[in-house]
Amino acid sequence: MISREDAIAAIGFDGEAALVDKAMKKEYASLSTAQLAEAGLYRAAAASALYSGSEEELALVAAVYNKAAGTTYSVEVIPRLFGVTRPKVNKTLSL
């Protein structure tokens, strides 16, 4: 399984490898889910929350996004909204 840091910076997948934006990883890997969401990095925050397995973190992402966007998305739709899933790959390709 790839690391949380790779998961939040993943920009796609190529076969069995996650494509990781190394500049994003370097800049944002140390931020918490809450910090990512507050910075407006909602996709990265959603990936971080999924990686943690915490329903509370997904709820936090939903709350921060809904407040900023004026929407009412539920926690359950956040992963789909931002196109993230818990990756099932073991390799990364840093770009």
C-alpha positions in Angstrom: 0.0 0.0 0.0 1.3 3.5 -0.8 1.9 6.0 1.9 -0.5 8.7 3.0 1.9 11.3 1.6 1.8 9.6 -1.8 -2.0 9.2 -1.7 -2.6 12.9 -1.1 -0.3 13.9 -4.0 -1.5 11.2 -6.4 -2.7 12.6 -9.7 -3.7 9.3 -11.3 -2.8 5.7 -11.8 -0.8 3.9 -14.5 -1.5 0.2 -14.2 -0.2 -0.9 -10.8 1.5 2.4 -9.9 0.2 5.7 -8.5 1.4 8.8 -10.4 2.6 11.2 -7.7 3.2 14.9 -8.1 6.5 15.2 -6.3 6.3 19.0 -5.9 2.9 18.7 -4.3 4.1 15.9 -2.1 7.0 18.0 -0.9 4.9 21.0 -0.2 1.8 19.4 1.4 2.8 16.0 2.8 3.2 17.3 6.3 -0.2 18.9 6.5 -3.1 17.3 8.4 -6.4 16.5 6.8 -7.9 19.6 8.5 -5.0 21.8 7.2 -5.4 20.5 3.7 -9.1 21.2 3.7 -8.6 24.7 5.2 -6.1 25.5 2.5 -8.7 24.6 -0.1 -6.9 21.4 -1.2 -10.2 19.4 -1.0 -9.1 16.5 -3.2 -6.0 16.0 -1.1 -7.9 16.4 2.1 -10.5 13.8 1.0 -7.7 11.4 0.1 -6.0 12.0 3.4 -9.3 11.3 5.2 -9.9 8.1 3.3 -6.3 7.0 4.0 -6.8 7.5 7.7 -10.1 5.5 7.7 -11.6 8.2 9.9 -15.3 9.1 9.4 -14.7 12.2 11.5 -12.0 13.4 9.0 -14.3 12.8 6.1 -17.0 14.8 8.0 -14.5 17.6 8.5 -13.7 17.7 4.8 -17.4 17.8 4.0 -18.1 20.6 6.5 -15.2 22.8 5.3 -16.1 22.2 1.6 -19.8 22.8 2.1 -19.1 26.0 4.0 -16.8 27.3 1.3 -19.0 26.2 -1.6 -22.4 26.9 -0.1 -23.4 23.2 -0.6 -24.8 20.4 1.5 -22.9 17.3 0.4 -23.1 14.4 2.8 -20.0 12.6 4.1 -20.8 9.6 2.0 -20.5 11.5 -1.3 -17.2 13.3 -0.6 -14.9 10.6 -2.0 -16.9 10.5 -5.3 -17.2 14.2 -5.4 -13.4 14.6 -5.5 -12.7 11.4 -7.4 -10.7 9.7 -4.7 -10.5 6.1 -3.4 -8.2 4.2 -1.1 -5.6 3.1 -3.6 -4.7 -0.6 -3.9 -1.3 -0.2 -5.5 2.1 -0.7 -4.1 4.3 1.3 -6.5 4.6 5.0 -7.2 6.0 7.0 -10.1 7.0 10.5 -9.0 6.6 13.1 -11.7 
